[in-house]
Structure formats: C-alpha cells, structure tokens
Amino acid sequence: MNGSQIADSGMLEPEDVRILRALQIDPRISFATVATVLGLSELTVARRYRRMVRAGTIRVIGVVDPGALGQSRWMVRLRCRPGSATAMAESLAQREDVSWVALSAAGAEVTFAVRSRSREQRDDLLGHRLPRAAAVLDLQASAILRQFVGGRGHYWAALTGALTAEQETALGAAGTPFTERPAVQRQPHRLSDQDTKLLAALAVDGRASFVDLGAAADLTPGRASRRLQALVAGGVVHVDVEITPEALGFRTRANLWLRVHPSKIKAVGRATAEMPEVGFAAAVTGPHNLHAVVQCRDLDHLFEFSTGRLGGLPGVETMEVSPVLRQLKQAGTRVDGDRLATPG
C-alpha cells in the first residue's frame, strides 16, 4: 500500500501522509523546510502535525539504546493463568525498564522487552518476582545477541510513493536505514547528569528545540545541539517517529520466532531487516534463535509474508507465528487501543 492508497482509504489525508514521510526521513526537520519541499505553508505543516499528535497517530521521541550504555536486553514470554494476562501486561507496561509489551496467544501470553541496568535488577525481575507470581505458568527469557533492525525502520514501505524522487532527495532520503549492531557495546558510554536530563527531555518530545533541551539539561542551546549530535553519532540515542500502524492500514501485528541454521543467522537477520513489514529483528538465545516483530495489512498478508518471502529464506528451519491481540507499549510509549498515549 503506497502513500496515495493510504490517503484514499480515508485514514489519513494526502498531506498528512507526505508530512509523515518527511518526518521519517528526518524526525527533527523544521516545518519550514518540509513546507518548502512539499509546497505547503509552514502553518499547514505545523497544524497537521499537531493534530496527528493530539489524535495519537504519531509521536516523535528520543529512544536510548541500552546496549550503548552497557545494559543487556531480553525478550520475555510469559504464559499466564486464564484471565490474568491483561493485568500482568498492564503492570509490566508501567515499568520504566520495560519498553515493549504485547498480549498474544488469544490473551494468554505476554511478550515484553526489558533492559537490565545491572545483573541484580535482571535477577530480581526474571529470577524472583515473575517466577513467583501466581499468575505466571511459564517463563521464557531470551537475551538479545545482535539487533538487525529497529527504530526508524518502521513502516517505511507503507509510505513509499508519498513523495516524488526529487522531494525525497531534497529532504535527504538515502534509503531504508539499516541498523545492525551488537546488543551490548564493548566500551559503553558514560552519561553525565546533563546527558541524562537532555535525554529525558528528548524522550518526551523528540522535536524539542535546542533552547528547550538546553534549559532542561542546564546547557546553552549551542552546547545542547553539540551534545545531542555526539549522542546520536555514538549510537546512544536515535530520534524515532512512532506511528500507529492502523492509521496506515496495517492492522495485523505478530511476533515471529524462528529457528535458523547457526551458519545462516546473520544472512537471514540481514535479509529480514530489509523487508518493509519488519519493524524489529534480532538474534536471540533460546530454542528460537531469531525474533522478529512484523506489521501486515491483514492475516492473509501475514500468511503470504511468513510462508513466502521470510519462510523461503535459505536457513530458516521452523517458524512460530504469534499474532498480537493487543499492544500496550511500543518503544517506551503507551498504546491505548489504536492511539499512542501522549505524555502528561
């Protein structure tokens, strides 16, 4: 589904789709630049953007990579007693160290991503609290070994065709970002108090001005700009455009758990990362050694994708497809139905 088809569906107007594409190319681009390239007024761009934010269609936020700080990340699957999974998922979604929460298996399973600031924190949650919880029947925790794609890779294909080639070039498009990186950097970054404050402000509004970022971090606007550039260049943070997939006509999300021949994991992971349906893919420990989160238009699209393009890759031996019943949190943002929750 290209940009014009999305607009024709009535979910978003054509101007909205073009603005979304521009922001995916550069999340912090000025409204004035977007207006010039798209042939709109700056006021129109700003008004439409703010309307989409209020509607819960889009959020631009700064997302910190835990691996850049030396923190391990885990994908966890909880099989829960009947009727208890929703409460468990809601509780996990409130935790600051949990960044992604979904209900699947007809509401009987909770899948979530957690980062461990220390071994003690990890052991407390995964080794003590959850195994002892009365609602939990089974727990499977897989450490992320290598991330192949995530963040700004989301839904690029859904917006393909929204802009002309000339507009894409003018905005700085250079193709779909490929973000393969180790799960944990060998030489982790150390954040100053000012860095922490700057990142906290960016997590609330990824488009916050350097004046506002500087005020939050006790820095001048110039120093805030230079510090943010350094943090982005070092892989500590990226500015992510979060979009509700329903607004783009993608209504079927699923967790895919693949068993891949060990010699083919890198090749399959890299090929998976280039597929537009894939928003996240990583090599993990455990019985399934590759995990992916995919977004499709419907179940038929999911079937064709999983059995054809992905399932047909050399090295893929088995695949478990687990449709998401309800998303509660994505990339640190709470989800309320088909709306992204706004902070405050």
C-alpha positions in Angstrom: 0.0 0.0 0.0 1.6 3.2 -1.1 1.0 6.7 0.2 -1.8 7.5 -2.2 -3.6 4.3 -1.4 -3.4 5.1 2.3 -4.8 8.5 1.7 -7.6 7.0 -0.4 -8.6 4.7 2.4 -9.7 7.7 4.4 -7.5 7.1 7.4 -5.2 10.0 6.6 -5.3 12.8 4.2 -2.7 13.1 1.4 -0.9 16.0 3.1 -0.7 14.0 6.3 0.9 11.1 4.6 3.5 13.3 2.9 4.3 15.0 6.2 4.8 11.6 7.9 7.2 10.5 5.2 9.2 13.8 5.5 9.5 13.2 9.3 10.6 9.6 8.9 13.4 10.9 6.6 14.4 13.5 9.2 12.4 13.5 12.5 13.8 16.9 13.6 13.5 18.6 10.3 12.0 22.1 10.5 8.4 22.6 9.5 9.6 25.4 7.2 11.8 23.0 5.3 9.0 20.5 5.0 6.7 23.2 3.8 9.1 24.4 1.1 9.7 20.9 -0.2 6.0 19.8 -0.2 4.6 23.1 -1.5 2.6 23.8 1.6 2.6 26.6 4.1 4.6 26.3 7.3 1.4 26.9 9.3 -0.3 24.0 7.5 2.5 21.6 8.2 2.6 22.6 11.9 -1.2 22.4 12.3 -1.4 19.0 10.6 1.5 17.6 12.7 0.0 18.8 16.0 -3.4 17.4 15.0 -1.9 14.0 14.4 -0.1 14.1 17.7 -3.3 15.0 19.5 -5.1 12.2 17.7 -2.5 9.7 18.9 -1.4 8.9 15.4 2.2 10.0 15.7 4.8 10.7 18.4 8.4 11.8 17.8 10.6 10.7 20.7 14.2 10.1 21.6 14.9 6.4 22.2 18.0 5.4 24.1 19.9 2.2 23.1 20.5 0.3 26.3 23.4 -1.6 24.6 25.3 1.7 24.1 25.2 2.1 27.9 26.4 -1.5 28.6 22.9 -2.7 29.5 21.7 -6.1 28.3 18.2 -6.6 26.8 15.9 -9.5 27.0 12.8 -10.7 25.2 10.5 -12.4 27.6 7.4 -14.6 27.0 5.0 -15.2 29.9 2.3 -17.8 29.7 -0.3 -16.8 32.3 -3.3 -18.3 34.0 -6.7 -17.7 32.3 -7.9 -14.2 32.9 -4.7 -12.9 34.4 -2.5 -11.9 31.4 -4.1 -8.5 30.9 -3.4 -7.4 34.5 0.2 -8.7 34.2 0.7 -6.9 31.0 -0.6 -3.6 32.4 1.7 -3.9 35.4 4.7 -4.6 33.2 3.9 -1.7 30.9 4.2 0.7 33.9 7.8 -0.2 34.5 10.5 2.2 33.2 12.8 -0.7 32.3 10.2 -2.4 30.1 10.0 -0.9 26.6 7.6 -3.1 24.6 4.6 -5.1 25.9 2.0 -7.1 23.9 -0.7 -9.6 24.6 -0.8 -12.6 22.3 -2.0 -16.3 22.2 -5.6 -15.2 22.5 -4.8 -13.1 25.5 -3.0 -15.9 27.4 0.6 -14.8 26.7 2.5 -11.6 27.5 5.6 -10.7 25.4 7.8 -7.9 26.6 11.2 -6.4 26.2 13.2 -5.5 29.3 16.6 -3.9 29.7 18.7 -4.7 32.8 20.8 -1.9 34.2 22.5 -4.4 36.4 22.7 -8.2 37.0 20.9 -7.7 40.3 18.0 -5.9 38.6 17.7 -8.6 36.0 17.8 -11.4 38.5 15.2 -9.6 40.7 12.6 -9.4 37.9 13.3 -12.5 35.8 14.7 -14.8 38.6 12.5 -13.9 41.5 9.4 -11.7 41.0 8.0 -13.2 37.9 8.6 -16.9 38.6 6.9 -16.5 42.0 3.9 -14.6 40.6 0.8 -16.6 41.0 -0.5 -15.6 37.5 2.6 -17.0 35.7 2.5 -20.5 34.5 5.7 -20.5 32.4 8.5 -18.0 31.6 10.9 -18.0 28.7 13.6 -15.3 28.6 15.9 -14.8 25.7 18.9 -12.4 25.7 19.3 -10.3 22.6 22.6 -11.0 20.9 22.5 -8.9 17.8 20.0 -6.4 16.6 19.4 -6.2 12.9 16.7 -3.6 12.6 14.6 -1.4 14.8 13.6 2.2 15.5 13.5 4.3 12.3 13.0 1.2 10.1 9.3 1.1 11.0 6.7 1.4 8.2 8.9 3.0 5.5 7.3 0.8 2.8 3.8 2.0 3.9 4.8 5.5 3.0 6.6 4.6 -0.2 5.3 6.7 -3.1 4.1 9.5 -0.8 6.8 11.8 -2.2 8.5 12.2 -5.5 12.1 11.2 -6.0 13.0 14.9 -6.1 11.3 15.6 -2.8 12.9 12.6 -1.2 16.3 13.8 -2.3 15.6 17.4 -1.1 14.7 16.0 2.3 17.9 13.9 2.5 16.5 10.4 1.9 19.1 7.7 1.5 17.1 4.6 1.5 15.7 2.5 4.4 18.1 2.7 7.4 19.9 -0.5 8.3 20.8 -0.6 12.0 22.6 -3.8 12.6 24.7 -3.6 15.8 25.8 -5.7 18.8 23.4 -5.9 21.6 25.9 -4.5 24.1 28.8 -2.3 23.2 32.1 -3.4 24.5 33.0 0.1 25.5 29.8 1.5 26.9 29.1 5.2 27.1 29.0 7.0 30.4 26.3 9.6 30.7 26.8 12.9 32.6 24.0 14.4 34.6 23.4 16.8 31.8 23.2 14.0 29.3 20.6 12.2 31.4 18.5 15.4 31.6 18.8 16.1 27.9 17.7 12.5 27.0 14.8 12.7 29.4 13.5 15.8 27.7 14.1 14.2 24.3 12.1 11.1 25.4 9.1 13.4 26.0 9.4 15.4 22.7 11.9 14.3 20.1 11.3 17.6 18.3 12.0 19.8 21.3 14.0 22.9 20.4 17.7 23.2 21.4 16.5 26.1 23.6 14.2 23.7 25.5 16.7 20.9 25.6 19.3 23.2 26.9 17.0 24.6 29.6 16.2 21.0 30.7 19.8 20.0 30.8 21.3 23.2 32.2 23.1 23.8 28.9 23.2 26.6 26.3 21.3 25.9 23.1 24.6 25.5 21.3 26.0 23.1 23.7 22.8 21.1 23.7 23.0 20.9 19.9 26.6 19.6 20.0 25.9 17.2 22.8 22.8 15.7 21.0 24.9 15.3 17.8 27.5 13.4 19.8 25.0 11.1 21.5 23.4 10.4 18.1 26.7 9.7 16.4 27.7 7.4 19.3 24.6 5.4 18.9 23.3 6.3 22.4 20.1 7.7 21.1 18.0 8.0 17.9 15.0 10.1 17.3 12.2 7.8 16.4 8.9 8.5 14.6 6.3 6.3 16.2 3.2 5.9 14.1 0.0 3.9 14.9 0.1 1.2 12.2 -3.7 1.2 12.0 -3.5 4.8 10.6 -1.5 3.3 7.7 -3.9 0.4 7.1 -1.6 -2.2 8.8 -3.9 -3.9 11.3 -2.2 -7.3 11.9 0.9 -7.4 14.1 2.7 -10.6 15.0 5.7 -11.9 16.9 7.7 -14.4 14.8 10.0 -16.8 16.5 12.4 -18.5 14.0 14.8 -21.4 14.3 17.6 -20.7 11.8 20.6 -22.8 11.0 23.5 -21.3 13.0 25.6 -20.6 9.9 22.7 -18.7 8.4 21.6 -16.4 11.2 23.5 -13.3 10.1 22.3 -13.7 6.5 18.7 -14.3 7.5 18.8 -11.5 10.0 20.1 -9.0 7.4 17.7 -10.2 4.8 14.8 -9.9 7.3 15.9 -6.3 8.2 15.4 -5.2 4.6 11.8 -6.4 4.5 9.4 -3.5 4.9 7.0 -5.4 7.1 9.7 -5.9 9.8 9.9 -3.3 12.5 12.3 -5.2 14.7 14.6 -8.2 14.2 17.3 -9.7 16.5 19.3 -12.8 17.1 18.4 -14.2 20.5 19.3 -17.0 22.8 17.0 -20.0 23.4 15.2 -22.6 21.4 14.3 -20.0 18.7 17.4 -18.0 17.7 15.8 -15.2 15.7 12.9 -13.0 16.8 11.1 -10.5 14.6 8.1 -8.2 15.0 6.1 -7.7 11.8 3.2 -5.5 10.8 0.9 -6.6 8.0 -2.3 -5.3 6.4 -4.3 -8.4 7.4 -3.9 -12.1 8.2 -3.6 -13.0 4.5 -0.7 -10.6 4.1 0.9 -12.2 7.2 0.4 -15.6 5.8 1.9 -14.7 2.4 4.8 -12.9 4.1 5.7 -15.6 6.6 5.4 -18.6 4.3 6.8 -16.9 1.2 9.4 -14.2 1.5 10.5 -14.9 5.0 9.9 -18.6 5.3 11.6 -19.2 2.0 14.9 -17.7 3.0 17.8 -20.3 3.0 18.5 -21.5 6.5 15.0 -21.0 8.0 14.1 -24.3 9.6 11.0 -23.6 11.7 8.8 -20.6 12.5 6.2 -19.9 15.2 3.8 -17.1 14.3 2.1 -15.5 17.2 -0.4 -12.7 16.3 -0.6 -9.8 18.7 -4.0 -9.4 20.3 -3.3 -6.1 21.9 -0.3 -3.8 22.1 0.1 -2.0 25.4 3.5 -0.3 24.9 5.9 0.3 22.0 9.4 1.8 22.1 8.5 3.2 25.5 5.2 4.8 24.5 1.9 3.5 26.0 -0.7 2.4 23.5 -4.4 2.9 24.1 -6.3 0.9 21.5 -5.1 2.4 18.2 -3.8 5.6 19.7 -0.4 6.5 21.1 -0.7 8.0 24.5 0.6 11.5 24.9 2.8 12.3 27.9 1.4 14.2 30.9 
